């Protein structure tokens, strides 16, 4: 029961992390703008007016160029950087969907009082998927602003936003649900002494 509640909380925070456009946020004081990007959407705030929208993975190079505008980047083959960003975008989206499927499976398994191993395993896979989504965002933030590299990033110019914090909380809830799920016994796991 506790593992199911933790899985529900983890699912809520993971979905917020996926949907909220502010996993990584860049504030530009010179132009009075803020730009944010999440796994599925991005936003731009100019003069207290915010525009947010979803984006396709092939558009992430344009968003990256807009976010790094004014930042000093080396000249190079932008194809490598754009291709790397597109690949990481698709990987993040695949793992966010994969994690959501296993999170819902964990909730249903807990509600149906399935085996503790099933509850622990499904929460563990959701936890792992959430961790991979966080890792992709961290790599985007920490990566060098080198356009010749397929692992390009924003050279630590951004801040972690509410979307990233939601992923961290989801990871913690899924981890606790996995541990509690694996340690608990359910009615199907209990063996009668007779």
Phi, psi and omega in degrees: 000315180295320179298325178292318178296316178296323178293323177296314178298317178299319179295317179299311181293324178294319178294321175298317179299323179288318188275324185292129185282359185251051174288321174235131185232137177239121177258125178249102183293327183297322183254003181053050179231157171229138179232138179224153178221141174235190180289330186239345184211167178221166177216158173225129176244122177229126179051047178064016174249124184251132173241126177229150181198160173283162180222154175273152183298333178284353177265354186294333176296321178293317178297318179299316180297321179293320181288331181265006177299134183089343176274149181276119178236153178283150174285146179177192180280104182291344179300317182298315180294313181298317178296320178295318178296319179295318179296316180292325177298312180295320178297317179298320180290320178297313181289332176291321176292315179302315179296321180295319179299313180288331176295315177295324176297320178296319179295314180295318179299319178292320180292328180272003179056049177285182180302143178299329179294321179295315179297315179296317181295314181294321175293325178294320178291320176297320177297315180296318179296319177296319179298320179294321176298318177297318181297321178295321178291320178297319180295322177296319180290316188271345184297150178291146178279060182246109185290347178275351184259138177284349177256035182294158180207200184254017171052043175062027181275350185254168175247153173285136181253191183296328178296318179293319178298324176297320177297319179298314179296319178299317178301315180296315180296316179295322179296314178295320179296322178296313182296312180294320179298319180287331183274338184277164174242142177249178182297329180281338179275335184289139181250131180288139179292346181268000000 
